[in-house]
């Protein structure tokens, strides 16, 4: 049984089902993401939220270290196969522009040496060489920064569409799904008993908890996973339908700017959200970021109005990145990053019959199919089923 139908949970469900395991996935009912009215005054005590409820996530071969790069490469190699098998499109291979000061700046490291060592295909433009703007004239970076363009299969994924594709394939392999929120897991005589907010009960020999930032709450684990939760805020710049169409093939951006209010900007070209409008999404670490602790604080953060504090430091950076774009509106949206001490996902058995897969560390979405496979193999091994190759 899988608790959580997010990026890791959906992938693990499919892989376990394709192993022939009779798997049930219980995931909280999907919530509409309305960027114009995101607050909820009195959420239920058990309410959970998901950062994957956003519309897009970056993907590229360049990554933080060789282990991450290997997992990401494995996942990227499966994108088109998952799309073809499910009939659901989720991957846009628009490429990625990486802008950084040679040698790195502040806490960030220069990604270029790692790209060269890993043999990642890219086109390099040295500092001051603006010839890349002939192809992408709407973007701007400082002359002090080089620009490296990583082509397809770099780009972005639409996480909810990827989850839908994983769910469809899992269903075809025999998995079943329940839209509910698990609020308690108890070991009774070596068998897991689960209770949900909807009043249902289930039993399972093995449970994989893949509940993202909420894995430590709602009675899911006997002891807390060693994770920390960091507030994250993105800024959404609305563009006109004409602008969205014109800019939709602009690459994603990873921009390592000088230390200050912001650090490590990431950006995605216009994507249509559920309100029917198109937004350029930009995020970064900021000096205002904080640790989020406890279920109540986590729920309140997901419902916070972050415009007053964060918009004054995020909006200028967005406009500087797109100096010629006249945005229709600009606003922020809160989310959370789940970190582990070793900066890798935590995929481990907590006790006999109970495992956990959590902590995307800010980059888990792009490699989620491979991380989900690792979680599925862990459960399969515990159940003495031959692991997936």
Buried (B, 14 or more C-beta within 10 A) or exposed (E): BBBBBBBBBBBBBBBBBBBEBEBBBBBBEEEEBEBEEBEBEEBEEBBBBBBBBBBBBBBBBBBBEEEBBBBBBBBBEBBEEBBEEBEBBBBBBBBBBBBBBEEBBEEBBBBBEBBEEBEBEBBBBEBEEEEBBEEBEBBBBEEBBBBBBBBBBBBBBBBBBBBBBBBBBBBEBEBEBBEBBBBBBEBEEEEBBBBBBBEEEBEBEBBBBBBBBBBBBBEBBEEEBEBEBBBBBBBBBBBBEEBBEEBBBBBBBBBBBEEEBBBBBBBBBBBBBEBEBBBBBBBBBBEBBEEBEEBEBBBBBBBBEBBEBBBEBBBEBBBEBBEEBEBBEBBBBBBBBBBBEEBBBBBEBBEEBBBBBBBBBBBBBBBBBBBBBBBBBBBBEBEEBEBEE
